[in-house]
């Protein structure tokens, strides 16, 4: 058993996420999706891009899709309207 002064090994350090983790947990741990998920859970109001300067390009891309994003069961989804041939759906 590790003492409380020892650092615990990061289970995601090797880039592998255990399959049994829920989508919401994987998104929360993701360095690109996590910041947007947290912000979206706090408020539906889109933050200014100036608050996101330290974030990745992918996070900023997600920010640009803010009005198409919603949180369901703790996971971030994008509303997708495929036009006349496809019904509105959600993509994770």
Backbone as a ProteinNet text record, in pm:
[ID]
protein_1_A
[PRIMARY]
XXXXXXXXXXXXXXXXXXXXXXXXXXXXXXXXXXXXXXXXXXXXXXXXXXXXXXXXXXXXXXXXXXXXXXXXXXXXXXXXXXXXXXXXXXXX
[TERTIARY]
84.6	0	88.7	58.4	137.9	106.5	209.4	186	123.3	64.6	-4	92.9	222.7	319.7	368.4	346.6	387.3	285.3	334.3	243.5	183.7	57	-9.6	19.1	30.1	54.8	-71	-55	-166.4	-212.3	-336.9	-382.5	-394.9	-395.2	-409.5	-276.8	-166	-36.3	8.4	-27.8	14.1	-83	-183.9	-281.4	-392	-385.7	-487.4	-591.2	-716.6	-825.9	-900.1	-914.7	-984.1	-1124	-1161	-1290	-1407.5	-1390	-1503.4	-1540.4	-1455.2	-1489.9	-1604.5	-1694.3	-1807.2	-1759.9	-1838.8	-1807.5	-1783.5	-1867	-1852.3	-1718	-1671.6	-1542.6	-1428	-1439.7	-1335.2	-1329.1	-1444.5	-1446.4	-1389.2	-1424.6	-1374.9	-1222.9	-1166.2	-1021.5	-949.4	-1023.7	-964.3	-920.7	-797.4	-742.9	-809.2	-874.1	-942.3	-1090.6	-1157.2	-1300.9	-1331	-1247.2	-1270.9	-1300.1	-1219.1	-1246.1	-1383.7	-1424.5	-1554.7	-1667.1	-1650.8	-1750.4	-1772.1	-1664.3	-1676.3	-1747.3	-1709.3	-1772.6	-1920.5	-1952	-2091.5	-2177.3	-2117.9	-2191.8	-2215.3	-2127.2	-2140.3	-2240.7	-2245	-2328.1	-2357.4	-2471.9	-2502.9	-2450.7	-2398.7	-2345.3	-2203.8	-2182.1	-2051.9	-1945.9	-1834	-1725.9	-1658.2	-1596.1	-1522.3	-1395.9	-1360	-1241.4	-1115.6	-1115.1	-997.2	-971	-1072.8	-1056	-994.8	-981.9	-939.4	-801.9	-725.8	-599.1	-501.5	-505.4	-411.7	-456.8	-576.9	-631.5	-586.5	-603.3	-561	-649.7	-600.9	-679	-808.8	-804.1	-924.8	-1027.6	-981.9	-1073.1	-1137.2	-1058.7	-1113.3	-1213.4	-1188.4	-1284.6	-1416	-1408.3	-1529.5	-1601	-1525	-1584.9	-1663.8	-1612.8	-1683.6	-1815.7	-1830.9	-1953.5	-2046.2	-2018.2	-2085.5	-2237.2	-2301.7	-2448	-2502	-2415.9	-2457.6	-2429.8	-2364.5	-2324.7	-2423.5	-2441.8	-2521.4	-2471.3	-2497.4	-2455.3	-2575	-2554.3	-2657.2	-2589.7	-2644	-2588.9	-2440.4	-2400.5	-2262.1	-2165.9	-2216.8	-2131.4	-2168.4	-2069.8	-2088.3	-2128.3	-2234.4	-2283.6	-2302	-2289.7	-2314.7	-2446.3	-2536.4	-2661.3	-2627.9	-2682.8	-2653.6	-2784	-2797	-2913.4	-2864.4	-2890.6	-2840.2	-2920.6	-3016.8	-3098.3	-3226.1	-3286	-3416.2	-3412	-3301.2	-3293.5	-3260.1	-3203.9	-3164.4	-3233.5	-3286.6	-3347.7	-3238.6	-3279.5	-3187	-3138.9	-3008.7	-2952.8	-2840.5	-2781	-2672.3	-2550	-2433.3	-2307.1	-2218.7	-2149.1	-2056.9	-1916
-117.6	0	123.4	220.2	342	434.6	498.3	593.7	719.6	802	922.2	1025.2	1011.7	1107.1	1068.2	943	899.8	946.8	981.5	1021.3	898.2	908.3	798.3	809.2	695.4	692.1	734.7	818.6	865.5	751.7	704.3	591	625.3	755	797.1	842	826.1	876.6	814.6	691.6	625.7	648.2	732	761.6	658.2	552.9	448.5	473.8	468.2	485.7	353.1	299.4	171.5	176	70.9	63.3	78.1	34.1	35	174.6	273	408.6	460	528.8	586.7	696.6	724.4	830.3	963.2	993.5	1120	1128.1	1017	1015.2	1031.1	966.9	977.9	1120.1	1181	1318.7	1414.2	1393.8	1480	1472.6	1354.4	1336	1383.3	1407.2	1447.7	1594.5	1620.6	1756.8	1855.4	1807.3	1896.8	1912.7	1803.4	1805.8	1849.9	1807.5	1834.8	1980.8	2074.8	2215.3	2263.5	2219.9	2260.6	2193.7	2066.5	1995.5	2064.8	2099.7	2167	2301.9	2380.3	2510.6	2496.2	2400.3	2379.9	2333.5	2256.9	2212.2	2327.9	2426.9	2542.1	2644.8	2663	2769	2741.1	2787.9	2778.6	2899.7	2996.7	3117.6	3091.5	3118.3	3092	3187.3	3131.6	3217.8	3287.2	3398.1	3471	3393.9	3397.6	3327.5	3374.4	3496.7	3549.1	3473.4	3407	3326.3	3190.3	3158.2	3025.1	3026.2	3133.1	3144.3	3031.6	2978.1	2872.9	2733.8	2724.2	2593.9	2554.3	2426.2	2372.6	2423.5	2404.3	2441.2	2361.1	2233.7	2151.2	2200.6	2245.7	2301.7	2428.4	2510.4	2633.7	2602.9	2496.5	2454.6	2414.2	2337.6	2300.7	2424.1	2521.7	2646	2713.9	2708.7	2771.3	2700	2577.8	2500.5	2508.6	2597.8	2607.9	2590.8	2662.2	2658.6	2526.3	2441.2	2309.6	2201.3	2237.9	2140.8	2137.2	2018.8	2006.8	1887.9	1894.1	1789.2	1701	1570.2	1469.5	1361	1333.2	1229.8	1252	1378.3	1411.7	1405.5	1377.7	1369.7	1480.6	1526.8	1634	1576	1629.7	1587.7	1710	1688	1793	1762.9	1861.3	1846.5	1848.6	1755.8	1743.2	1742.3	1834.8	1837.6	1805.8	1684.5	1637.6	1683.6	1769.4	1816.6	1737.1	1748.5	1686	1533.6	1474.5	1328.2	1262.6	1337.7	1279.2	1353	1280.6	1348.4	1409	1505.6	1564.5	1455.9	1455.3	1354.6	1415.5	1335.5	1381.1	1294.1	1356.9	1286.6	1312.3	1209.5	1228.3	1239.2
0	0	0	-84.7	-95.2	20.5	71.5	179.7	123.2	208.6	163.9	106	134.5	81.3	-57.5	-98.7	-231.3	-334.3	-453.9	-560	-624.7	-657.2	-725.7	-874.8	-938.1	-1081.4	-1155.6	-1255.6	-1336.5	-1427.3	-1413.9	-1495.2	-1642.9	-1677.7	-1816.4	-1876.7	-1805.1	-1849.6	-1981.3	-2005.9	-2129	-2243.6	-2221.3	-2325.2	-2337.9	-2259.2	-2264.7	-2156.4	-2193.8	-2099	-2088.8	-1968	-1952.2	-2012.9	-2084.1	-2152.2	-2056.4	-1933.4	-1841.7	-1792.6	-1818.7	-1778.2	-1864.4	-1803.4	-1874	-1968	-2070.3	-2165.5	-2093.2	-1995.7	-1923.8	-1851.7	-1796.3	-1727.4	-1826.7	-1942.1	-2043.3	-2097.7	-2120.1	-2168.8	-2065	-1940	-1833	-1822.9	-1846.5	-1838.7	-1964.8	-2072.1	-2199.3	-2192.5	-2235.1	-2224.4	-2320.1	-2424.9	-2518.7	-2485.9	-2453.2	-2426.1	-2283.2	-2189	-2046.7	-2013.6	-2062.8	-2029.4	-2078	-2196.3	-2249.4	-2171.5	-2140	-2060.8	-1926.5	-1859.7	-1729.3	-1742.4	-1843.7	-1863.5	-1896.8	-1981.4	-2022.5	-1904.6	-1812.3	-1694.6	-1596.9	-1599.6	-1510	-1560.7	-1693.9	-1750.2	-1896.8	-1943.4	-2085.2	-2160.9	-2088.6	-2150.4	-2202.1	-2329.9	-2391.9	-2337.6	-2289.4	-2242.4	-2360.4	-2333.6	-2436.6	-2472.6	-2599.5	-2647.2	-2574.4	-2527	-2456	-2326.3	-2273.1	-2152.6	-2184.2	-2312.7	-2353.6	-2422	-2407.7	-2480.8	-2448.1	-2329	-2289.8	-2336	-2390	-2429	-2569.5	-2602.1	-2731.3	-2844.8	-2966.8	-3085.1	-3091	-3052.3	-3053.6	-2952.5	-2837	-2736.8	-2790.4	-2857.8	-2916	-3026.7	-3102.3	-3204.9	-3139.5	-3032	-2958.6	-2905.3	-2859.6	-2809.7	-2920.8	-3043.5	-3155.4	-3186.9	-3140.1	-3160	-3038.3	-2946.8	-2817.6	-2826.3	-2919.2	-2926.7	-2979.3	-3033.4	-3080.7	-2977	-2867.9	-2766.3	-2651	-2596.3	-2474.2	-2393.2	-2264.5	-2173.1	-2142.8	-2160.9	-2129	-2047.9	-1931.9	-1843	-1818.3	-1806.4	-1775.6	-1892.8	-2013	-2132	-2230.4	-2304.1	-2400.8	-2536.4	-2593	-2723.6	-2812.2	-2941.4	-3039.2	-3108	-3108.5	-3182.9	-3331.4	-3404.3	-3545.8	-3622.6	-3715.2	-3801.3	-3941	-3987.2	-4114.9	-4234.8	-4214.8	-4326.5	-4339.7	-4457.3	-4481.4	-4475	-4519	-4526.6	-4393.8	-4301	-4172	-4058.2	-3961.2	-3846.1	-3756.6	-3677.1	-3579.5	-3484.7	-3456.8	-3367.5	-3286.8	-3202.2	-3117.3	-3140	-3148	-3168	-3047.5	-3000.3	-2889	-2942.9
[MASK]
++++++++++++++++++++++++++++++++++++++++++++++++++++++++++++++++++++++++++++++++++++++++++++

